[in-house]
Amino acid sequence: MTANVLVIDQESLLREELVSFLSQAGFTVAASDASAEVLLRLAAGSVDAVICDLALVRSQSMDLLHHIQSHYPHLPVLVMSSNTDSQAILFALRHGADDYLLKPIADYEVLLLALNKALERARLVVENEAYRDYLEKTNRELKHHLDELHADQLAGRHAQLRMLPETLLKESVVCKHRLIPSLLLSGDFLDYFEYDDDHLAFYIADVSGHGASSAFVTVLLKNVTYRLKRNFRRGSSEELIHPSQVLARISSELFASELDKHVTMIYGILNTRTRELHYSVGGHFPMPILVSDGEAKYLEGRGMPVGLFSQAVYQDYSLQLPGAFALWLFSDGILEIMPDATLNEKEQRLLQLVRDSHGSIDILSQLLLIDDRDEVPDDIAMTVIKRGEV
């Protein structure tokens, strides 16, 4: 785009020479010998650069520079003068002049170089301001979207907390839990509930990944177990009381959802009167820990992750629990906060800490220094199902 240059000089011969030279250089040039006309041209917005003679009534020239600096701060201004006084030069430069050229101008190429340099500087200033405005607008929009996302996550977190169970007491068996998310929304989930006079069901699940997409799967888990419980009470299905069938049902629904998520989990059924335990394992780690008579050990079991394969098959395991026991279930985030170097050392430390906690989630949390951490590297879920003193 051709730049519009305004030449201001009382010497008509010099004006004509400048107009001719700059026109040949590709500029659109206008000339004037009066500052009043200049102000009108500036107000019309048709000027991209000014070449001004400082001798054009010096006070008026300085007033003109001040006016341009105040109203058109990015407009390039070249000042010409035969005055070599350093104070005049400094005054002009301090009041917005981009360059100061001595008259007579022996080499118009020098003027052309100064003009192009001033125009480029002005262009960069305008582009930088436009980019800054764009960044500020983008940052405002980003902050707005982040605020909305944070609000949505808080709402999701509130909904997720509402899905978690309360402390449950049944036939001298007490169930408690704790969930510590690494982000606002947790990809870990747990639940326990009674479904008849003698039985309670429980599970712990660790969804692949983190954040909102993983937390969404926890809603699916809650929904599936709710439907299975409803169907059991209606007498239309007994899947709820067969752990392997529950994992198979969840796996098929999760696989069909095409969420590209899978879950490791353990689902169990406990007869609170006879203390018979039946459970199934869906690729979960670490395995549940049973504490009784001052000893702690991992339960046996293995199985495929839930939701990873379309035709997954799971196995049922059974165990007779002692009169007094504490059955602990964890997500694998519990091992991430262990200081030990190897996985085997982490597992052994967890056994020791669980045994020393005497079936108390509060004591175990203290031993793990969980409340002293600003954040955890992975979601941590834990459930303890306890009967008597261990």
HELIX and SHEET records of a PDB file:
HELIX    1   1 SER A   12  GLN A   24  1                                  13    
HELIX    2   2 SER A   35  ALA A   44  1                                  10    
HELIX    3   3 ARG A   58  HIS A   71  1                                  14    
HELIX    4   4 SER A   86  ARG A   94  1                                   9    
HELIX    5   5 TYR A  108  MET A  163  1                                  56    
HELIX    6   6 GLY A  211  ARG A  234  1                                  24    
HELIX    7   7 GLU A  239  ILE A  241  5                                   3    
HELIX    8   8 PRO A  243  ALA A  256  1                                  14    
HELIX    9   9 GLY A  333  GLU A  336  1                                   4    
HELIX   10  10 LEU A  343  ASP A  356  1                                  14    
HELIX   11  11 ILE A  361  LEU A  367  1                                   7    
HELIX   12  12 ILE A  370  ASP A  372  5                                   3    
SHEET    1   A 5 THR A  28  SER A  32  0                                        
SHEET    2   A 5 ASN A   4  ILE A   8  1                                        
SHEET    3   A 5 ALA A  49  ASP A  53  1                                        
SHEET    4   A 5 VAL A  77  SER A  81  1                                        
SHEET    5   A 5 ASP A  99  LEU A 102  1                                        
SHEET    1   B 6 LEU A 168  LYS A 170  0                                        
SHEET    2   B 6 VAL A 173  ILE A 180 -1                                        
SHEET    3   B 6 ILE A 380  ARG A 387 -1                                        
SHEET    4   B 6 PHE A 325  PHE A 330 -1                                        
SHEET    5   B 6 ILE A 289  SER A 292 -1                                        
SHEET    6   B 6 GLU A 295  TYR A 298 -1                                        
SHEET    1   C 5 ASP A 188  GLU A 194  0                                        
SHEET    2   C 5 HIS A 199  VAL A 207 -1                                        
SHEET    3   C 5 VAL A 263  ASN A 271 -1                                        
SHEET    4   C 5 GLU A 276  GLY A 282 -1                                        
SHEET    5   C 5 ASP A 316  GLN A 320 -1                                        
END                                                                             
